[in-house]
Amino acid sequence: MTFAALFCVLALAFGGSLGCDSTEWNFVTGNNNGNKVRLTVGLNRRNMIIIPDEVKDRKRCSVRTINLHDFEEGLVAIKDPIKRSCWVKPLGKTDTYENAKQAFNSGNDVIQTTEDWLVPKRALDKDQVLREVGNLLADFCSDSEVYMLTRDTPSTNLPAKNKREDCDFICFGCLVRANPLANNLE
């Protein structure tokens, strides 16, 4: 119920703030290695908001998030409204309005690829957030701690025996696997 109310508030806020740029709402299915999840997606030329359905597979550590892609800044914010954390990462090269629109029009599943990211030890200072992520994402993440993710590379991966199960965060075309144990970034 709380998640539905939050969705309505966000939809109204984005609809009002976008003014003349209408948002097209779609219901699509994401596919990551055979695991399917339904996504509610609002798309306009400047940004895209994604609200995935809850993943009920208890074997997977999957967190239900609300995601906002800012095409103008080239960033996506992945927000966990329960824990009040907001992870921000650069958009991929194919994360564009045109590609998202084409995916909706095709009627096919959105194929998601797994991306590994590192979570820094500390959130951005409140005065850094606007400079780092821009107005749209700063407003979106205003009630949360904001973390700038960095790409996890083989040289920074911890040995498998030291890693706990990584949690997945679904975004459009990607499944973000954040490694909280490698949070040695300052």
Disulfide bonds with the S-S distance in Angstrom:
Cys61-Cys167 2.02
Cys86-Cys141 1.99
Cys171-Cys174 1.55
